[in-house]
């Protein structure tokens, strides 16, 4: 079985090694790098990913982001494609094997937002250390490119309007583990860096407003979320 992963990257040198460590076990990985200023490109290349530089004029442009994700997989000859971000891990303990049994052409995995008080340091898989989370909003991020002619994501890619042979499976054992909340320090620094790159079109449309969340609110969110965390893995 051939699986391909497509992801957008900007300054992800801390999380990218985990992303590659997981996905390159069973998939070919294609990274669209938005001209990172850290070591992301070198890490991706050294980790075996195919890297394409993707220019948005130095801005965070959500409109260009969801357009890219809607188009980047079109030439794929893989059996399955995964489209997402560096902090999204589409997971099953026997991933290629479970795909052999799936009925459907588009999978919407159950999503968990994964939380940790500290940024992980394990030399193994990130989900061996970060195991707690809360329910999140799903995405149609796993599909058969031979059956889907259009995926048509909108802002945030939580909504899609696919065309083709649409057989949606929302009850699979596959999970999306969203590792965006890897310590308050990580979230605060990442949000601040992203807010500096927010484009006018993002602001006009109210896209990605959460990156402007003040540091004290982020700390409060972590405290309020902690009692609601459940063991995901």
N, C-alpha and C positions, 0 to 999 in steps of 0.2 A: 504493500500500500504506500502511495506517495502522498505526503502531507506537506503543505507549504504554509509558512507564517509570514505575514506582512505587518510591519509596525513602524510607526513614526517615532522619531527620537530627537530630543534636544537636551543636551547636558545631563545625561543619565548614567554617568560613570559609576555611581554608587549601586544602582539597581541593575544595570545592564548585565553584569557578570552572572547574576542569578537567572535572569531571563534567558541568556544563552545557554547556561548550564542545564536548564530544564528542557528547552525546546530542541536544542541540537541533538538530543538523544534520539529523536524520532522524526524530525522535520528539517526541511531546508528553510533557512531564515533569511528574509529580505528586509533590510533596514533602510528607511528613507530618513536620512539625517538632515535636520534643518539648520545646518552649519553650526554644529556644536562648537563651543569654545573650550570645552574640557577634553578629556581623553576618550570620549565616547566612540569616535570613528575608529581609533586604533584598537580599542577593546573589541568592537564589533568585528573588525577585519581579522584580528588575532583569534577571535572566537569562532571563526568559520562562517560568518554571515556575509551575504552579498549586500554591499553598501552602495546606495545611490544618494547623491547630494540633492537636496530639495530646497529651493530658494523661495522665501516669502518676504524678501526685503528686510530681514531683521525683525520682523513683527510676528506676533502670535495671531494667525488668521484662521479662525474657526471655519470660515467658508471654504478656504482652500484645503483645510484639513479634511472635512467630510467629503469634499470632492475627490481628493486623492484616495481616501479609503474606499470610495465607491468605484474607483477606476483601476487601482494598482494591480489587482489580481486578474484582470481580463484575459491576459495571454496564458494563464495558468493551465497546465495539462495535468495537475494533481488530482487525486481522488477527492481530497478535502482541502479547503483553505481556512485559515484563521486570520482575521483582520482585527487589529487593535492597537493598544499602546504598550509601552514597556512595563507598565505596572499591572498589566492584565495577563494572568496565567490561566489558560483554559486547561483544566486539570481532570484527570482520572488516573488512578493508580496503575491501570493497564490501558493507557490511552489508545494506542493503535488497535488493540484487540477489541475494545468496546465499540470502536467505529465500525468494525466488521458486522456488528449486530444491530446497528441503529437503523430504525425505520424512519426515513425522511430525507429531505434534501437540504433543509435548513434546520440547524439546532439552535435553540435559545437556552443555554445552560442556566441553571440556578446560580445566581451571583451572590457572593459575600464580599463585603468590604472588610478587609483584614486589618487588625489593629495590633500595635506593639508599643510598649513604653519606650523601648530603645531600638535603634536601628540594628538589624540582624548582623551577626558576625560569623555565623556558621560556615564552615568550608563545604557543607553539603547543600542540600536543596533548601530554599528559603522557607518552604512550608513545613519543614521539619522543626524549625524554630518558631515561626509565626503561625500559630494554629487557631487563634481566636478571632471571631469576627461577628458581624451582624448582617442581616439580609440587605442586599442592595438591588439596584435596578438592572434588569437583564438587558442583553443585546443580542441581536442576530449576528453573532461573530464567527460562526462555524457553518460552512456550507459547501456544497458540491459545485465547483465551477462549471462542470459539464452540463449541469441542469439549470443553473441560474444565469439569466442573460443580463439582469440589472439587479443591484442590491439597493441603490438609492438611499443612502443614509442622509439624515438631516443633522442639525447641530447637536453635538454630543454623541451622536451615533446610537442613542438609545432607541430611536425610532428608525425604521427602514421600510421601504416600499418596494419589495422585490418583484421581479418579473421572471417568467420562465415556468419550469415545472415545480411549483411551490407545494411542498409537503412539509409543513412546520411541525417540529417535535419540541415540545416544551416540558416534557416529562422525563428527560434522560437523566442518567446518573452522573453526567458530566457537569463540572462546576466551573464557573469563572471566579478565580480568586483575585480580587482587586487590591493590590498592595500599595495603596496611596497613603495609608495612615501609619507609617513606620516611624513613630516617635513624634512628639510635638516639635522637636527641633527640626526634623526633616521636613515636616509639613510647612512650618513657618518659613524656612529658608527657600523651599521650592515655590511656595505661593508668592513670596516677595519677588523672586527672580522672574517669575512668569508675569506678575502684574506690571513689571517694568516694560514688558514686551507687548502688552495688550494693544491691539490695533483699534483704530477708531470704529471700524465696522463691527468689531466685537462689542465695544462699548455701546454703540448705537442700538444693537440688537439685544443687549443684555446677556450676551454669551459669556460663559465662564466667569460669572460674577463671584463665584466662591473663592477665586484666587485673591480677592481683595479683603478677605476675612481678616480682621485684626488679630494680632498675636494673642491677646488676652482671651478672645473668643475661641480661638483654637484650643487653648489650654482648658477652657471651660468645657468645650465639646468633648475633649478626651476624658475629662473627669465624669461628665454626664453619661458618656457611652460605656464606660468601664463596667457598671453593674449590669448592663444589658448584653454583654458579650457572651457568645456561646462557643463551645468547642466545635470547630468546623472539621478538623482533621485529627 
